[in-house]
Amino acid sequence: MPKVELHLHLEGAAPPAFIRGLAQEKSVDLSGIFDEAGAYSYVDFCDFLKVYEAATSVLQSPEDYARLTRAVLSESAEHGVIYSETFLSPDFCGGRDLGAWREYLHAIREAADAAERDDGIVLRGIVTPIRHFGPEKARETALCAAETAGDWIVGFGIGGDEKSGELGDFAWSFDMAREAGLRLTAHAGEWRGPESVESAVDDLRVERVGHGVRAIEDPALVERLAEDGVVLEVCPGSNVALGVYPDWQSHPIEKLRGAGVKVTVSTDDPPFFHTTMSHEFDRLAETFGWDRGELDKLNRMAAEAAFCDDATRASILKKLEAQ
């Protein structure tokens, strides 16, 4: 079935075979980050971060990112994804230099256009500062976002170590992005509790929250999210793989949805968590009994929450309704 994905890290979606090939071309030794089957290998969250950084260290030029974009979108399209929003960081694409960022962005967009033409998948970008790099560097990232905001760069968020600093420290950057017309999201409520989700809504005034699942620990917050229509970009497979929850049965997505919270489903960093959008949908059906009608509603909700323009949204909804 066609699917809409709102929470995808471009570097984190790099297929292991793609990274191995790029490492060989650049004579970079990445031994130790893959298992015998060729998949990414790590033992816990800290180790995951080390493997992630090692894998993405071979992405060093606009051309590398263009090739990465095609590889990622090809795999997404194979699993029925017709629209995706991906997190992009000028920290990794040109070191927050506006001129270099434009070069990276141009290469990524050209690759995305080719994927749309060949595979029928539409991509849009959300610029994200890295939380543990600090508020000052986030301001430079926000400037890159504001200068390239438009029909393709459609959102602004924040990723990185959720336990580093406070979200309110980044309010200036989010204000700049908002004034540039970008729509806002923020990673929160994954490694910190419900107070992190509340801070994202109050201090950054976001309309979507990346993950946000630990809001379930505060019934009053859950009620507020439902009343205000805040959308959660939920990544169940990621949460289980990293130990936020021990298994799918323990995951709160069904309780959140039952309480009236708008939930969507994404893969986060799919090859690292041995998941795909097809797998996520299959597990939702197996674990919670969601039928085709409920999964259709999930997709429509994601399309309605997408940061794209109205014409693109209408096209996505038309494709969903045609199935």
Summary of the structure (lengths in Angstrom):
residues: 323
radius of gyration: 18.3
end to end distance: 7.3
largest distance: 53.8
contacts: 1133
relative contact order: 0.13
helix: 54%
strand: 15%
